């Protein structure tokens, strides 16, 4: 089934490492944006089957529960949303309260994803986050009280000045609050990030890459013991709690994106909406095209993307099935370049299935360059 992604570009503050399409919250702009989103969604109505909605950002939880409800209603009116959809709301701890979480649940949200990033206040300050570790714990408790039984937390590792013990403290903090799902990301510092300047001024540095590798491996082993299952390079979950929506990105699925800067993928076509919030609203208002980047991928491009993204999954890919879909013998085409990784134990070949070993996940980018 299709997935629907809804982009909400507003934030209460701008984190010093973030490179997403976002801007500071303005109430009037937000009202006009929500109206434009509803109009865009209804204009795209096809009645096709949908089983996931994902509100991403930005900080979608800055919207009022009633506004989330209006957008969910527009999706239900325009598509055949399944009887048990996964409806995810990305949320920051500082925007949470018991009343708001109850409102989001009433609006149809049944999964919340908290951008916690760290359970150490000093690290949160360095990242420009405006919540504390205690506020994050309270936000999870408020969500539980509102009836949410599917909660995800994001953590970031390899932060400036972060030691192995610091990272372990955050992982233990995550385990203590017991979410159903967790995403563990390596900090990426883009060239013009304010954090880069902060690091230079304060003399903060990143730990050696070997430490980052140890942080990653230790955390996955620890989460194994806590009852989580790794299902993707950066994601773990309790059984049957994998992100249904995000799995579409890794299994050659299809989705439609709504809102400024949102991406869509249908068959060979891939496109992106205009990024500017004001221009997005103006184009929706006059019925002008929203897509500013559109291309049709060749069959080989689609094959290589399916292999590249599928190998991110712990279960890997069925090379026979993917190859049949695109009319290519995968091992015949890529085997000579992949064989050295098999020989080193980084890539496991189990019949037609290819999957990364856990050590192989540490060199995934090197392996996946075979396909790009």
C-alpha positions as a Markdown table, in Angstrom:
| # | Residue | x | y | z |
|---|---|---|---|---|
| 1 | Unk | 0.0 | 0.0 | 0.0 |
| 2 | Unk | 1.0 | 3.6 | -0.4 |
| 3 | Unk | 2.4 | 5.7 | 2.4 |
| 4 | Unk | 1.6 | 9.4 | 2.9 |
| 5 | Unk | 4.3 | 11.8 | 4.2 |
| 6 | Unk | 3.1 | 15.2 | 5.5 |
| 7 | Unk | 5.8 | 17.8 | 6.1 |
| 8 | Unk | 5.4 | 20.4 | 8.8 |
| 9 | Unk | 8.3 | 22.9 | 8.5 |
| 10 | Unk | 7.9 | 24.8 | 11.8 |
| 11 | Unk | 10.2 | 24.7 | 14.8 |
| 12 | Unk | 10.2 | 26.5 | 18.1 |
| 13 | Unk | 13.9 | 27.0 | 17.8 |
| 14 | Unk | 16.6 | 25.9 | 15.2 |
| 15 | Unk | 19.0 | 23.3 | 16.4 |
| 16 | Unk | 22.6 | 24.1 | 15.5 |
| 17 | Unk | 23.2 | 20.8 | 13.6 |
| 18 | Unk | 20.0 | 20.6 | 11.6 |
| 19 | Unk | 19.9 | 20.7 | 7.8 |
| 20 | Unk | 16.2 | 19.9 | 7.2 |
| 21 | Unk | 13.6 | 22.1 | 5.5 |
| 22 | Unk | 12.4 | 24.1 | 8.5 |
| 23 | Unk | 11.8 | 27.6 | 9.9 |
| 24 | Unk | 10.7 | 29.3 | 13.0 |
| 25 | Unk | 7.1 | 29.0 | 14.1 |
| 26 | Unk | 4.7 | 31.8 | 13.1 |
| 27 | Unk | 1.1 | 31.3 | 14.1 |
| 28 | Unk | -0.4 | 33.1 | 11.1 |
| 29 | Unk | 1.9 | 31.3 | 8.6 |
| 30 | Unk | 1.0 | 28.0 | 10.2 |
| 31 | Unk | -2.7 | 28.6 | 9.8 |
| 32 | Unk | -2.3 | 29.3 | 6.1 |
| 33 | Unk | 0.1 | 26.4 | 5.7 |
| 34 | Unk | -2.4 | 23.9 | 7.2 |
| 35 | Unk | -5.1 | 25.2 | 4.8 |
| 36 | Unk | -2.8 | 24.7 | 1.9 |
| 37 | Unk | -1.9 | 21.2 | 3.0 |
| 38 | Unk | -5.5 | 20.2 | 3.1 |
| 39 | Unk | -6.1 | 21.6 | -0.3 |
| 40 | Unk | -3.0 | 19.9 | -1.8 |
| 41 | Unk | -4.1 | 16.5 | -0.3 |
| 42 | Unk | -7.6 | 16.8 | -1.5 |
| 43 | Unk | -6.4 | 17.8 | -5.0 |
| 44 | Unk | -4.3 | 14.6 | -5.2 |
| 45 | Unk | -7.3 | 12.3 | -4.2 |
| 46 | Unk | -7.1 | 9.0 | -6.0 |
| 47 | Unk | -8.9 | 6.7 | -3.6 |
| 48 | Unk | -5.9 | 4.4 | -3.5 |
| 49 | Unk | -5.2 | 2.1 | -0.5 |
| 50 | Unk | -2.9 | 3.7 | 2.1 |
| 51 | Unk | -1.7 | 2.1 | 5.3 |
| 52 | Unk | 0.7 | 4.7 | 6.8 |
| 53 | Unk | 0.7 | 8.5 | 7.5 |
| 54 | Unk | 3.8 | 10.1 | 8.7 |
| 55 | Unk | 3.9 | 13.7 | 10.0 |
| 56 | Unk | 7.6 | 14.8 | 9.8 |
| 57 | Unk | 9.4 | 18.1 | 10.1 |
| 58 | Unk | 10.3 | 20.4 | 11.6 |
| 59 | Unk | 8.2 | 19.9 | 14.6 |
| 60 | Unk | 4.7 | 18.6 | 13.7 |
| 61 | Unk | 3.6 | 18.6 | 17.3 |
| 62 | Unk | 3.6 | 22.5 | 17.2 |
| 63 | Unk | 0.3 | 22.1 | 15.3 |
| 64 | Unk | -2.8 | 22.0 | 17.4 |
| 65 | Unk | -4.4 | 18.5 | 17.7 |
| 66 | Unk | -7.4 | 19.8 | 15.8 |
| 67 | Unk | -5.2 | 20.8 | 12.9 |
| 68 | Unk | -3.6 | 17.3 | 12.8 |
| 69 | Unk | -7.2 | 16.0 | 12.9 |
| 70 | Unk | -8.1 | 18.1 | 9.9 |
| 71 | Unk | -5.1 | 16.8 | 7.9 |
| 72 | Unk | -5.9 | 13.2 | 8.8 |
| 73 | Unk | -9.5 | 13.7 | 7.7 |
| 74 | Unk | -8.3 | 15.1 | 4.4 |
| 75 | Unk | -6.2 | 12.0 | 3.9 |
| 76 | Unk | -9.1 | 9.7 | 4.8 |
| 77 | Unk | -11.4 | 11.6 | 2.4 |
| 78 | Unk | -8.9 | 11.4 | -0.4 |
| 79 | Unk | -7.5 | 7.9 | -0.1 |
| 80 | Unk | -8.7 | 4.5 | 1.1 |
| 81 | Unk | -6.9 | 4.6 | 4.4 |
| 82 | Unk | -6.8 | 1.1 | 6.0 |
| 83 | Unk | -8.8 | 0.2 | 9.0 |
| 84 | Unk | -5.6 | -0.1 | 11.1 |
| 85 | Unk | -3.2 | 2.5 | 9.7 |
| 86 | Unk | 0.1 | 3.5 | 11.3 |
| 87 | Unk | -0.2 | 7.3 | 11.9 |
| 88 | Unk | 3.1 | 8.7 | 13.2 |
| 89 | Unk | 3.7 | 12.2 | 14.7 |
| 90 | Unk | 7.2 | 13.4 | 15.1 |
| 91 | Unk | 7.3 | 15.2 | 18.4 |
| 92 | Unk | 9.8 | 17.2 | 20.5 |
| 93 | Unk | 9.6 | 16.7 | 24.3 |
| 94 | Unk | 9.2 | 20.4 | 25.0 |
| 95 | Unk | 5.9 | 20.5 | 22.9 |
| 96 | Unk | 4.4 | 17.6 | 24.8 |
| 97 | Unk | 1.8 | 17.8 | 27.6 |
| 98 | Unk | -0.9 | 15.3 | 28.8 |
| 99 | Unk | -3.7 | 17.4 | 27.3 |
| 100 | Unk | -1.9 | 17.7 | 23.9 |
| 101 | Unk | -1.0 | 14.1 | 23.7 |
| 102 | Unk | -4.6 | 13.1 | 24.5 |
| 103 | Unk | -5.7 | 15.5 | 21.7 |
| 104 | Unk | -3.3 | 14.0 | 19.2 |
| 105 | Unk | -4.6 | 10.5 | 20.0 |
| 106 | Unk | -8.2 | 11.7 | 19.5 |
| 107 | Unk | -7.1 | 13.2 | 16.1 |
| 108 | Unk | -6.1 | 9.7 | 15.0 |
| 109 | Unk | -2.3 | 9.6 | 15.8 |
| 110 | Unk | -1.4 | 6.2 | 17.1 |
| 111 | Unk | 2.4 | 6.4 | 17.1 |
| 112 | Unk | 4.7 | 9.2 | 18.3 |
| 113 | Unk | 8.4 | 9.6 | 17.6 |
| 114 | Unk | 10.3 | 11.8 | 20.1 |
| 115 | Unk | 13.4 | 13.6 | 19.0 |
| 116 | Unk | 15.3 | 13.1 | 22.3 |
| 117 | Unk | 18.8 | 12.9 | 20.9 |
| 118 | Unk | 20.5 | 12.5 | 24.4 |
| 119 | Unk | 19.7 | 11.8 | 28.0 |
| 120 | Unk | 22.5 | 14.1 | 29.1 |
| 121 | Unk | 21.7 | 17.8 | 29.6 |
| 122 | Unk | 25.2 | 19.0 | 28.7 |
| 123 | Unk | 24.9 | 17.3 | 25.3 |
| 124 | Unk | 21.4 | 18.7 | 24.7 |
| 125 | Unk | 22.7 | 22.2 | 25.3 |
| 126 | Unk | 25.6 | 21.7 | 22.9 |
| 127 | Unk | 23.1 | 20.6 | 20.2 |
| 128 | Unk | 20.9 | 23.6 | 20.8 |
| 129 | Unk | 18.0 | 21.5 | 22.1 |
| 130 | Unk | 15.6 | 23.3 | 24.4 |
| 131 | Unk | 14.4 | 20.3 | 26.4 |
| 132 | Unk | 16.1 | 18.5 | 29.3 |
| 133 | Unk | 16.6 | 14.8 | 29.9 |
| 134 | Unk | 13.9 | 14.9 | 32.6 |
| 135 | Unk | 11.5 | 16.6 | 30.2 |
| 136 | Unk | 12.0 | 13.8 | 27.7 |
| 137 | Unk | 11.2 | 11.2 | 30.4 |
| 138 | Unk | 8.1 | 13.2 | 31.4 |
| 139 | Unk | 7.0 | 13.4 | 27.7 |
| 140 | Unk | 7.2 | 9.6 | 27.3 |
| 141 | Unk | 5.1 | 9.2 | 30.5 |
| 142 | Unk | 2.5 | 11.7 | 29.3 |
| 143 | Unk | 2.2 | 9.8 | 26.0 |
| 144 | Unk | 1.7 | 6.6 | 28.0 |
| 145 | Unk | -1.0 | 8.3 | 30.0 |
| 146 | Unk | -2.7 | 9.4 | 26.8 |
| 147 | Unk | -2.9 | 5.8 | 25.7 |
| 148 | Unk | 0.0 | 5.6 | 23.3 |
| 149 | Unk | 1.5 | 2.1 | 23.1 |
| 150 | Unk | 3.7 | 2.7 | 20.1 |
| 151 | Unk | 6.5 | 5.2 | 21.0 |
| 152 | Unk | 9.8 | 5.7 | 19.2 |
| 153 | Unk | 12.8 | 7.6 | 20.5 |
| 154 | Unk | 15.7 | 9.1 | 18.5 |
| 155 | Unk | 19.3 | 9.2 | 19.9 |
| 156 | Unk | 22.4 | 10.7 | 18.4 |
| 157 | Unk | 25.9 | 9.3 | 18.9 |
| 158 | Unk | 29.4 | 10.6 | 18.2 |
| 159 | Unk | 28.5 | 14.1 | 19.5 |
| 160 | Unk | 31.1 | 16.7 | 20.1 |
| 161 | Unk | 33.0 | 15.9 | 23.3 |
| 162 | Unk | 31.0 | 12.7 | 23.8 |
| 163 | Unk | 32.8 | 9.7 | 25.4 |
| 164 | Unk | 31.9 | 6.1 | 25.2 |
| 165 | Unk | 30.6 | 6.3 | 28.8 |
| 166 | Unk | 28.5 | 9.3 | 27.9 |
| 167 | Unk | 26.8 | 7.4 | 25.1 |
| 168 | Unk | 26.2 | 4.4 | 27.3 |
| 169 | Unk | 24.4 | 6.7 | 29.7 |
| 170 | Unk | 22.0 | 7.8 | 27.0 |
| 171 | Unk | 21.4 | 4.2 | 25.8 |
| 172 | Unk | 20.6 | 3.2 | 29.4 |
| 173 | Unk | 18.3 | 6.2 | 29.7 |
| 174 | Unk | 16.4 | 5.0 | 26.6 |
| 175 | Unk | 16.1 | 1.5 | 27.9 |
| 176 | Unk | 14.7 | 2.9 | 31.2 |
| 177 | Unk | 11.8 | 4.6 | 29.5 |
| 178 | Unk | 11.1 | 1.5 | 27.4 |
| 179 | Unk | 10.0 | 2.8 | 24.0 |
| 180 | Unk | 8.7 | 0.2 | 21.4 |
| 181 | Unk | 11.1 | 1.6 | 18.8 |
| 182 | Unk | 14.4 | 3.5 | 18.7 |
| 183 | Unk | 16.6 | 5.1 | 16.1 |
| 184 | Unk | 20.3 | 5.5 | 16.7 |
| 185 | Unk | 21.9 | 8.0 | 14.4 |
| 186 | Unk | 25.5 | 9.1 | 13.9 |
| 187 | Unk | 25.8 | 12.9 | 14.0 |
| 188 | Unk | 26.5 | 14.4 | 10.6 |
| 189 | Unk | 27.8 | 17.9 | 10.6 |
| 190 | Unk | 27.1 | 19.7 | 7.3 |
| 191 | Unk | 29.5 | 22.3 | 6.0 |
| 192 | Unk | 27.6 | 25.5 | 7.1 |
| 193 | Unk | 26.2 | 24.1 | 10.4 |
| 194 | Unk | 26.4 | 26.6 | 13.3 |
| 195 | Unk | 27.5 | 23.6 | 15.4 |
| 196 | Unk | 30.8 | 23.5 | 13.4 |
| 197 | Unk | 31.6 | 27.0 | 14.5 |
| 198 | Unk | 30.6 | 26.3 | 18.1 |
| 199 | Unk | 33.0 | 23.3 | 18.1 |
| 200 | Unk | 35.8 | 25.5 | 16.8 |
| 201 | Unk | 35.2 | 28.2 | 19.4 |
| 202 | Unk | 34.8 | 25.8 | 22.3 |
| 203 | Unk | 37.5 | 23.4 | 21.3 |
| 204 | Unk | 35.0 | 20.5 | 21.2 |
| 205 | Unk | 36.1 | 17.5 | 19.1 |
| 206 | Unk | 34.6 | 14.3 | 17.9 |
| 207 | Unk | 35.9 | 11.0 | 19.3 |
| 208 | Unk | 38.1 | 8.8 | 17.1 |
| 209 | Unk | 36.2 | 6.8 | 14.5 |
| 210 | Unk | 37.1 | 3.6 | 16.3 |
| 211 | Unk | 35.2 | 5.0 | 19.3 |
| 212 | Unk | 32.2 | 5.7 | 17.2 |
| 213 | Unk | 32.3 | 2.1 | 15.9 |
| 214 | Unk | 32.5 | 0.8 | 19.4 |
| 215 | Unk | 29.6 | 3.0 | 20.5 |
| 216 | Unk | 27.5 | 1.6 | 17.7 |
| 217 | Unk | 28.3 | -2.0 | 18.3 |
| 218 | Unk | 28.0 | -1.7 | 22.1 |
| 219 | Unk | 24.6 | -0.1 | 21.8 |
| 220 | Unk | 23.2 | -2.7 | 19.5 |
| 221 | Unk | 24.4 | -5.5 | 21.7 |
| 222 | Unk | 23.0 | -3.8 | 24.8 |
| 223 | Unk | 19.6 | -3.3 | 23.1 |
| 224 | Unk | 19.6 | -7.0 | 22.0 |
| 225 | Unk | 19.9 | -7.9 | 25.7 |
| 226 | Unk | 17.0 | -5.5 | 26.5 |
| 227 | Unk | 14.7 | -7.3 | 24.2 |
| 228 | Unk | 14.9 | -5.1 | 21.1 |
| 229 | Unk | 15.6 | -6.5 | 17.6 |
| 230 | Unk | 17.7 | -4.6 | 15.0 |
| 231 | Unk | 15.8 | -4.5 | 11.8 |
| 232 | Unk | 17.7 | -1.8 | 10.0 |
| 233 | Unk | 21.2 | -0.3 | 10.3 |
| 234 | Unk | 20.0 | 2.5 | 12.5 |
| 235 | Unk | 16.8 | 1.2 | 13.9 |
| 236 | Unk | 15.6 | -1.3 | 16.5 |
| 237 | Unk | 12.2 | -2.3 | 17.7 |
| 238 | Unk | 10.2 | -4.6 | 19.9 |
| 239 | Unk | 8.7 | -7.5 | 17.9 |
| 240 | Unk | 6.1 | -6.3 | 15.4 |
| 241 | Unk | 6.9 | -2.7 | 16.2 |
| 242 | Unk | 9.0 | -1.8 | 13.2 |
| 243 | Unk | 8.2 | 1.5 | 11.5 |
| 244 | Unk | 5.7 | 0.5 | 8.8 |
| 245 | Unk | 6.1 | 3.8 | 7.0 |
| 246 | Unk | 9.9 | 3.9 | 7.0 |
| 247 | Unk | 10.0 | 0.3 | 5.7 |
| 248 | Unk | 8.6 | 1.6 | 2.5 |
| 249 | Unk | 11.8 | 3.6 | 1.9 |
| 250 | Unk | 13.9 | 0.5 | 2.3 |
| 251 | Unk | 11.8 | -2.1 | 0.5 |
| 252 | Unk | 11.3 | -0.4 | -2.9 |
| 253 | Unk | 7.9 | 0.9 | -1.8 |
| 254 | Unk | 5.9 | 4.0 | -2.9 |
| 255 | Unk | 4.8 | 7.1 | -1.1 |
| 256 | Unk | 3.3 | 10.5 | -1.7 |
| 257 | Unk | 4.7 | 13.6 | 0.0 |
| 258 | Unk | 2.6 | 16.6 | 0.9 |
| 259 | Unk | 3.8 | 20.0 | 2.0 |
| 260 | Unk | 6.9 | 22.2 | 1.3 |
| 261 | Unk | 9.9 | 20.3 | 0.3 |
| 262 | Unk | 8.2 | 16.9 | 0.5 |
| 263 | Unk | 9.5 | 14.0 | -1.7 |
| 264 | Unk | 7.3 | 11.5 | -3.5 |
| 265 | Unk | 8.1 | 8.2 | -5.3 |
| 266 | Unk | 5.7 | 6.4 | -7.6 |
| 267 | Unk | 7.0 | 3.7 | -10.0 |
| 268 | Unk | 9.9 | 5.2 | -11.9 |
| 269 | Unk | 8.9 | 8.8 | -11.0 |
| 270 | Unk | 10.4 | 10.8 | -8.2 |
| 271 | Unk | 9.7 | 14.4 | -7.4 |
| 272 | Unk | 10.1 | 17.1 | -4.8 |
| 273 | Unk | 7.8 | 19.9 | -3.8 |
| 274 | Unk | 8.9 | 23.5 | -3.8 |
| 275 | Unk | 10.8 | 24.1 | -0.5 |
| 276 | Unk | 9.9 | 27.6 | 0.5 |
| 277 | Unk | 6.8 | 27.8 | 2.8 |
| 278 | Unk | 5.4 | 31.0 | 1.4 |
| 279 | Unk | 6.0 | 30.0 | -2.2 |
| 280 | Unk | 4.4 | 26.6 | -1.5 |
| 281 | Unk | 1.3 | 28.3 | -0.1 |
| 282 | Unk | 1.1 | 30.7 | -3.1 |
| 283 | Unk | 1.4 | 27.9 | -5.6 |
| 284 | Unk | -1.3 | 25.8 | -3.9 |
| 285 | Unk | -3.6 | 28.9 | -3.7 |
| 286 | Unk | -3.4 | 29.5 | -7.5 |
| 287 | Unk | -3.2 | 25.8 | -8.5 |
| 288 | Unk | 0.3 | 26.1 | -9.9 |
| 289 | Unk | 2.5 | 23.0 | -10.1 |
| 290 | Unk | 4.3 | 22.2 | -6.9 |
| 291 | Unk | 7.0 | 19.8 | -8.2 |
| 292 | Unk | 10.4 | 21.6 | -8.8 |
| 293 | Unk | 12.5 | 18.5 | -9.2 |
| 294 | Unk | 11.1 | 15.6 | -11.1 |
| 295 | Unk | 12.8 | 12.7 | -12.9 |
| 296 | Unk | 12.0 | 9.2 | -14.2 |
| 297 | Unk | 14.6 | 6.7 | -13.0 |
| 298 | Unk | 15.9 | 4.1 | -15.4 |
| 299 | Unk | 15.3 | 0.4 | -14.7 |
| 300 | Unk | 19.0 | 0.1 | -13.7 |
| 301 | Unk | 18.7 | 3.1 | -11.4 |
| 302 | Unk | 15.6 | 1.6 | -9.7 |
| 303 | Unk | 17.4 | -1.7 | -9.3 |
| 304 | Unk | 20.5 | -0.2 | -7.7 |
| 305 | Unk | 18.3 | 1.9 | -5.3 |
| 306 | Unk | 16.4 | -1.2 | -4.4 |
| 307 | Unk | 19.7 | -3.0 | -3.6 |
| 308 | Unk | 21.2 | 0.0 | -1.9 |
| 309 | Unk | 18.3 | 0.6 | 0.4 |
| 310 | Unk | 17.4 | -3.0 | 0.9 |
| 311 | Unk | 20.8 | -3.9 | 2.2 |
| 312 | Unk | 20.2 | -1.5 | 5.1 |
| 313 | Unk | 17.7 | -4.0 | 6.5 |
| 314 | Unk | 19.1 | -6.6 | 8.9 |
| 315 | Unk | 17.2 | -9.2 | 6.9 |
| 316 | Unk | 18.9 | -8.0 | 3.7 |
| 317 | Unk | 17.5 | -8.5 | 0.2 |
| 318 | Unk | 16.3 | -11.5 | -1.8 |
| 319 | Unk | 18.6 | -10.8 | -4.8 |
| 320 | Unk | 16.7 | -13.3 | -7.0 |
| 321 | Unk | 13.4 | -11.6 | -6.4 |
| 322 | Unk | 14.7 | -8.0 | -6.8 |
| 323 | Unk | 16.7 | -9.1 | -9.9 |
| 324 | Unk | 13.6 | -10.7 | -11.5 |
| 325 | Unk | 11.6 | -7.5 | -10.9 |
| 326 | Unk | 14.1 | -5.6 | -13.0 |
| 327 | Unk | 15.3 | -8.3 | -15.4 |
| 328 | Unk | 18.9 | -8.5 | -14.1 |
| 329 | Unk | 20.9 | -11.3 | -12.6 |
| 330 | Unk | 22.2 | -9.4 | -9.5 |
| 331 | Unk | 25.1 | -11.6 | -8.7 |
| 332 | Unk | 26.2 | -11.9 | -12.3 |
| 333 | Unk | 26.2 | -8.1 | -12.6 |
| 334 | Unk | 27.6 | -7.1 | -9.2 |
| 335 | Unk | 29.1 | -10.3 | -7.8 |
| 336 | Unk | 32.8 | -9.7 | -8.7 |
| 337 | Unk | 32.8 | -6.4 | -6.8 |
| 338 | Unk | 30.8 | -7.8 | -3.8 |
| 339 | Unk | 32.8 | -11.1 | -3.4 |
| 340 | Unk | 35.7 | -9.4 | -1.5 |
| 341 | Unk | 33.1 | -8.3 | 1.2 |
| 342 | Unk | 31.8 | -11.8 | 1.3 |
| 343 | Unk | 35.3 | -13.2 | 1.8 |
| 344 | Unk | 35.9 | -10.8 | 4.7 |
| 345 | Unk | 32.6 | -11.7 | 6.4 |
| 346 | Unk | 31.0 | -8.2 | 5.9 |
| 347 | Unk | 28.4 | -9.4 | 3.4 |
| 348 | Unk | 26.6 | -12.7 | 3.9 |
| 349 | Unk | 25.4 | -14.7 | 0.9 |
| 350 | Unk | 22.7 | -17.2 | 1.9 |
| 351 | Unk | 21.3 | -18.7 | -1.2 |
| 352 | Unk | 19.6 | -15.8 | -3.1 |
| 353 | Unk | 19.7 | -13.6 | 0.0 |
| 354 | Unk | 22.3 | -11.0 | 0.6 |
| 355 | Unk | 22.6 | -9.3 | 4.0 |
| 356 | Unk | 25.2 | -7.3 | 6.0 |
| 357 | Unk | 26.7 | -8.9 | 9.1 |
| 358 | Unk | 26.8 | -6.5 | 12.0 |
| 359 | Unk | 30.6 | -5.8 | 11.4 |
| 360 | Unk | 29.5 | -5.2 | 7.8 |
| 361 | Unk | 27.1 | -2.5 | 8.9 |
| 362 | Unk | 30.1 | -0.5 | 10.0 |
| 363 | Unk | 31.5 | -0.4 | 6.4 |
| 364 | Unk | 28.0 | -0.3 | 4.7 |
| 365 | Unk | 28.8 | 2.9 | 2.8 |
| 366 | Unk | 31.9 | 1.2 | 1.2 |
| 367 | Unk | 29.8 | -1.9 | 0.3 |
| 368 | Unk | 26.9 | 0.1 | -1.1 |
| 369 | Unk | 29.2 | 2.2 | -3.4 |
| 370 | Unk | 29.1 | -0.9 | -5.6 |
| 371 | Unk | 25.6 | 0.2 | -6.6 |
| 372 | Unk | 26.0 | 3.9 | -7.1 |
